[in-house]
Amino acid sequence: SHIRCLVVVTASPIADTTRENTRAARSNAGDFDAVASRWSAQEADQEHILSYLFDWKSKEAYRELLFVCGGVRCGSMSMIRDDLWSGSDSKGGRARQLVAGCVTDYVEPWPFSPLEGRMGMQSRFSFRHRPLNGQRSYAEALILVPPPSTDIALSQLKSVDVNSVDVDRASFARVAGAKVIGQFFEEVRVVVGPVIGTVTATSAVVLVEVDSSAPVAAVLTDTLSGMQVRQLRLLPKSR
């Protein structure tokens, strides 16, 4: 196949929770409950489609697989991993799953737990979720398609084994970036602090270090009057 980049769009996350959790939830739900429409409730179908797609991905180098899903009022940047991956690229047994939350509707808590685990006891696939709790969000992906002057012709693709020869990856369509965009800097983590230093009647020294460049606000509150003073600073990464 000359296809190198495959984007799979589904109405609900193809990786949601473990099948054991869904079975337990279905035992207490009606036939028309939303639990019955989960992918994890259709165990054979879920395993079949994921096996088919990851088998396709493993056949040739540079193949990329991206899932874009909806159906949940909370966004998430999730990862699906093939634990029995047989492809030549050791990192190729993974595919991103972008769960687009709501843009204007009310945001609900992430409905699936655990955030990480195997899809089922007998499944070859596992998942990891990174939900953007409390944030409206949308999915964004950048797919680069080479111009005709640098693309490999279809007739050449049929005769080229990209696993055994040195083929420039820029010759293929590829996912240059894919993520769920939330309202806040959801990937920023505090690595040091806050540490309170010298405090005077008019000033205070506070040490904070973050792992990504981001705006950080300091809020000082007078406990007697309730008056607040705010300062916003753009903090550099790891400094």
C-alpha positions, -999 to 999 in steps of 0.1 A, spaced: 0 0 0 12 35 -8 -7 49 23 17 61 50 -5 81 73 -38 69 85 -62 90 107 -91 70 122 -120 91 134 -145 75 158 -176 89 177 -162 77 210 -127 68 223 -116 34 210 -95 31 241 -117 41 271 -113 18 301 -106 -19 309 -131 -45 297 -134 -58 332 -146 -24 344 -171 -21 316 -185 -56 323 -190 -46 360 -207 -13 349 -230 -31 325 -242 -55 351 -258 -25 369 -270 -7 337 -299 -11 314 -297 -22 278 -299 14 265 -273 28 290 -243 47 276 -221 20 290 -233 -4 263 -220 18 235 -184 19 248 -158 3 226 -147 -18 256 -182 -32 257 -177 -46 222 -147 -67 232 -142 -87 200 -148 -57 177 -124 -35 197 -96 -61 196 -102 -69 159 -100 -33 146 -70 -24 168 -52 -56 157 -59 -49 120 -47 -13 123 -15 -21 142 -7 -50 119 -10 -26 90 13 -2 108 39 -29 115 43 -39 78 64 -10 67 85 17 83 73 53 85 36 43 87 17 64 112 -16 59 130 -36 86 147 -70 82 164 -93 113 168 -124 107 189 -153 126 205 -182 116 227 -168 127 260 -172 161 276 -136 161 287 -105 162 264 -76 138 267 -43 132 251 -42 94 252 -18 67 240 -26 32 228 3 7 229 6 -27 212 24 -49 238 31 -76 211 45 -52 186 65 -69 159 75 -40 137 111 -30 129 108 3 148 109 -3 185 89 28 191 63 21 164 40 1 186 22 32 198 -5 54 185 -19 87 198 -56 90 206 -69 126 207 -101 128 226 -117 162 217 -136 177 246 -163 204 243 -156 239 230 -187 257 245 -206 230 265 -202 223 302 -170 203 310 -175 170 329 -149 150 348 -130 124 329 -155 94 330 -130 65 327 -108 49 352 -81 37 356 -60 63 336 -36 35 326 -38 -2 321 -43 -32 298 -76 -32 278 -84 -67 289 -67 -97 306 -64 -114 272 -58 -82 251 -25 -73 234 -32 -36 239 -28 -12 267 -37 25 271 -27 56 290 -49 87 294 -39 123 302 -72 141 306 -76 179 306 -100 180 336 -120 212 340 -110 226 306 -128 232 273 -107 218 245 -104 209 209 -81 186 189 -54 199 166 -32 179 142 -6 189 116 -1 165 88 27 173 63 23 161 28 54 164 5 51 184 -27 50 164 -60 86 173 -67 98 153 -36 72 127 -34 79 91 -44 58 81 -73 32 53 -68 50 31 -92 82 35 -72 65 29 -39 54 -5 -51 89 -15 -58 107 1 -28 112 -17 4 113 12 29 124 -13 57 156 -23 39 168 8 21 175 44 31 144 64 22 141 100 32 111 102 57 103 136 42 92 118 11 61 105 29 31 122 45 35 122 83 19 136 115 42 165 125 22 173 155 -11 162 172 -25 172 206 -56 184 224 -55 221 231 -70 232 264 -77 265 281 -46 264 303 -9 253 302 -19 218 311 16 203 306 34 226 330 45 211 363 62 227 393 96 210 399 109 233 427 89 252 453 72 274 461 99 283 486 94 314 507 125 335 512 129 369 527 96 386 537 94 423 546 65 447 552 65 456 515 80 426 497 85 388 496 109 365 477 94 333 464 113 306 445 94 286 419 107 265 391 86 250 363 95 224 336 81 244 307 80 281 298 47 294 311 29 324 327 27 319 365 7 341 388 15 349 425 -14 359 446 -8 376 480 -38 379 504 -41 401 534 -57 377 560 -73 406 579 -88 427 551 -90 401 524 -73 424 499 -53 406 472 -22 416 452 -15 397 420 17 395 399 19 376 366 54 366 353 65 345 323 88 320 339 114 303 317 119 266 316 140 251 345 154 284 357 
